[in-house]
């Protein structure tokens, strides 16, 4: 199945989250069945990141958004474990600091955008300023309503500078969210994650749903597409996200740079013979 086609929010289309099946598993019946495919994709991500880093002319920005309990942290832990930290960064967007609040709302996102050759993952993102800010009336409507166009321009600028962008909305049902929040109450190892505000925010579920629908409708573009990922089943969420990132990076047809030295001369000078490995794979340990 082409997960990019399946879960893409088509630019200009209407989004109705209530009609999307958050428990969809693409025909997979269990985690065990999907694990092998996920592991293969995660291994491929390692190889592709190595090429991205070596090539050094393009970057990848991955945006993760979703309701509380949607699995943003879990996606980072299970899918993006493949990335070598030397060529990848994870930035979690929390309540703006005093310095961030004193700048325009995109400043804090722009300053942590990926360098060429690197992958950056936004755990939450600049979209918080058309989500939380909207739902909680932190700024008036005439302010947040103009931010969609500014976000599109920001992402267009990144794209034109060599950054490829993929954005994932991790779609869980309200019932599944409650199950996950309740599970934290039963696990002492997760007590530290409990925040009463998560339960309070459930009362604003429909407000958030509408805010997300507008963000997906207005900001899914060819340069920076949104994907609505069914996330009630964590294992399928991981598979779908991994597969889409693999497909995105594979299409870049990345190549290793030409050597900066005369390989034949180096071998002759130091009396070194070629191994049986090809030039392309020799020494490829995927370590930036």
C-alpha positions in Angstrom: 0.0 0.0 0.0 1.2 3.5 -0.8 0.8 5.1 2.6 1.7 8.6 1.3 -1.3 8.4 -1.1 -3.5 6.8 1.5 -3.0 9.3 4.3 -2.1 12.5 2.4 -4.2 15.5 3.1 -4.7 16.7 -0.5 -3.9 20.4 -0.9 -7.1 22.3 -1.0 -9.3 19.5 0.3 -11.8 19.6 3.2 -10.9 17.6 6.3 -13.4 15.9 8.6 -11.4 14.2 11.3 -14.6 12.6 12.7 -14.8 10.6 9.5 -11.3 9.3 9.6 -10.8 5.9 11.2 -8.2 6.3 13.9 -8.1 2.5 14.4 -7.3 1.7 10.8 -4.5 -0.9 10.4 -4.2 -1.3 6.6 -5.0 -5.0 6.7 -2.4 -5.8 9.4 -4.0 -7.9 12.1 -1.4 -7.6 14.8 1.8 -5.9 15.9 3.8 -9.0 15.3 2.7 -9.1 11.7 3.8 -5.5 11.1 7.0 -5.5 13.2 9.2 -7.0 10.5 8.1 -4.4 8.0 8.7 -1.6 10.5 12.1 -2.8 11.4 13.1 -3.0 7.8 12.0 0.6 7.2 13.8 1.8 10.3 17.0 0.1 9.0 16.5 1.8 5.7 16.1 5.2 7.4 19.5 4.7 8.9 21.0 4.2 5.4 19.1 7.2 4.0 20.1 9.5 6.7 23.8 8.6 6.1 23.4 9.6 2.5 21.6 12.8 3.4 24.4 13.7 5.7 27.2 12.8 3.3 25.5 14.6 0.4 25.1 17.8 2.5 23.0 19.7 0.1 19.5 19.0 1.4 17.7 18.7 4.7 14.6 17.0 6.2 12.1 18.5 8.6 9.6 16.2 10.2 6.7 17.7 12.1 4.7 15.7 14.6 1.4 17.0 15.9 -1.6 15.4 17.6 -3.9 15.5 20.6 -2.5 14.9 24.0 -1.5 11.2 24.2 -1.4 10.9 20.5 2.0 9.3 20.5 4.5 12.0 19.5 7.1 10.9 22.0 6.5 7.2 21.1 7.0 7.9 17.4 10.3 9.6 18.1 11.4 6.7 20.3 10.4 3.8 18.1 10.8 5.2 14.5 13.5 7.8 14.7 15.8 5.7 16.8 17.4 5.0 13.5 18.9 8.4 13.1 22.4 9.1 14.2 22.4 12.0 16.7 25.3 13.6 14.9 23.1 14.3 12.0 19.7 14.7 13.6 18.0 17.0 16.1 14.8 16.8 18.1 13.1 19.9 19.2 10.1 19.9 21.6 8.0 23.0 21.5 6.6 24.0 24.8 5.1 27.2 26.3 7.1 30.0 24.7 9.9 31.5 26.8 10.0 35.2 27.5 12.6 35.6 24.7 10.5 33.6 22.2 7.3 35.5 23.1 9.1 38.8 22.4 9.7 37.8 18.8 7.3 36.9 16.0 5.7 33.5 16.5 7.8 31.8 13.8 11.1 33.0 15.2 11.6 30.0 17.6 10.8 27.6 14.7 13.2 29.2 12.2 16.1 29.2 14.6 16.0 25.4 15.0 15.2 24.5 11.4 17.6 21.8 10.1 21.0 22.5 8.6 21.7 21.2 5.2 22.6 17.5 5.6 20.6 17.1 8.7 17.2 15.8 9.9 15.2 17.8 12.5 12.1 16.5 14.2 9.6 19.0 15.7 7.7 17.4 18.6 4.9 19.9 18.4 5.8 22.9 16.3 5.0 26.3 14.9 1.4 25.0 14.5 0.8 25.5 18.2 0.2 29.1 17.3 -2.9 28.2 15.4 -4.0 25.5 17.8 -3.4 26.2 21.5 -3.3 30.0 20.8 -6.7 29.7 19.0 -8.5 27.3 21.4 -7.5 29.3 24.5 -7.9 32.7 22.9 -4.3 33.6 23.7 -4.5 36.0 20.7 -7.6 37.4 19.0 -9.0 35.8 15.8 -7.8 38.5 13.5 -4.3 37.6 14.6 -4.2 33.8 14.5 -6.3 33.7 11.3 -3.5 35.4 9.4 -0.9 32.9 10.6 -1.8 30.2 8.2 -0.5 32.2 5.3 2.7 33.1 7.2 3.2 29.4 8.0 2.9 28.5 4.3 5.4 31.2 3.4 7.8 30.1 6.1 7.6 26.5 4.8 7.9 27.6 1.2 11.1 29.5 2.2 12.6 26.4 3.8 11.7 24.3 0.8 13.3 26.6 -1.6 16.4 26.6 0.5 16.7 22.8 0.2 14.7 21.5 3.2 12.1 18.8 2.5 9.2 18.8 4.8 6.8 16.1 6.0 4.1 16.7 8.6 2.3 14.1 10.5 -1.0 14.5 12.4 -1.2 11.5 14.7 -4.9 10.9 14.8 -6.3 9.1 17.9 -9.9 8.8 19.0 -11.2 10.4 22.1 -11.8 7.0 23.7 -8.3 5.9 23.0 -6.9 9.1 24.4 -8.8 8.5 27.7 -7.4 4.9 27.8 -3.9 6.2 27.5 -4.3 8.9 30.1 -5.8 6.4 32.5 -3.0 3.9 31.9 -0.6 6.5 33.2 -2.5 6.5 36.5 -1.9 2.8 36.8 1.9 2.8 36.1 4.2 4.4 38.6 6.9 4.7 35.9 4.6 7.1 34.1 3.5 9.2 37.1 5.9 11.9 36.0 4.0 12.3 32.8 0.7 13.0 34.4 -0.6 16.5 34.1 -4.1 17.3 35.2 -4.4 19.8 32.3 -4.5 16.8 29.9 -7.8 15.7 31.5 -9.1 19.3 31.5 -8.2 19.8 27.9 -10.4 16.9 26.9 -13.4 19.2 27.4 -12.1 21.2 24.5 -11.8 18.1 22.2 -14.1 19.5 19.5 -12.4 22.9 19.6 -9.1 21.3 19.0 -10.5 19.0 16.3 -11.8 22.0 14.4 -8.5 23.9 14.9 -6.6 20.9 13.5 -9.0 20.5 10.6 -8.4 24.1 9.6 -4.6 23.8 9.9 -4.5 20.6 7.8 -6.8 22.2 5.2 -5.0 25.4 4.9 -1.4 24.3 5.3 -1.1 21.0 3.4 0.8 21.9 0.3 2.9 20.1 -2.3 6.1 21.5 -0.7 5.0 20.6 2.9 2.3 18.0 2.9 0.3 16.9 5.9 -0.4 13.2 6.5 -3.3 12.2 8.8 -2.0 9.0 10.4 -4.3 6.5 12.2 -2.7 6.3 15.6 -5.0 4.3 17.9 -2.7 1.3 17.3 0.8 2.5 18.1 2.4 -0.3 16.0 0.6 0.8 12.9 1.3 4.4 13.5 5.0 3.5 13.7 4.9 1.5 10.4 3.0 4.2 8.5 5.3 7.1 9.6 8.4 5.1 9.0 7.2 4.0 5.5 6.3 7.6 4.5 9.7 9.0 5.6 11.5 6.2 3.7 9.5 7.0 0.6 10.2 10.7 0.9 13.9 10.3 1.3 14.2 7.6 -1.3 12.7 9.9 -3.9 15.6 12.4 -3.4 18.0 10.0 -5.2 20.8 11.1 -3.0 24.3 10.4 -4.0 27.6 10.3 -2.2 29.9 13.2 -3.1 32.8 12.6 -5.4 36.0 11.9 -3.5 38.3 14.8 -2.8 41.4 12.8 -3.3 42.7 10.5 -6.1 41.7 7.1 -4.8 43.9 5.2 -7.2 46.9 7.4 -6.2 46.2 6.8 -2.5 46.2 3.0 -3.1 49.3 3.1 -5.1 51.2 5.4 -2.7 50.4 3.3 0.4 50.4 -0.1 -1.4 46.7 -0.7 -0.7 44.6 -3.1 -2.7 40.8 -2.8 -3.3 38.6 -5.0 -1.2 35.7 -7.0 -2.7 33.2 -4.4 -1.6 32.0 -1.8 -4.1 33.2 1.7 -3.9 29.7 2.8 -2.9 29.3 0.4 0.1 32.8 0.1 1.3 33.1 1.4 4.9 29.4 2.4 4.9 28.7 2.2 8.6 26.0 4.8 8.5 27.9 7.0 11.0 27.9 10.7 10.1 
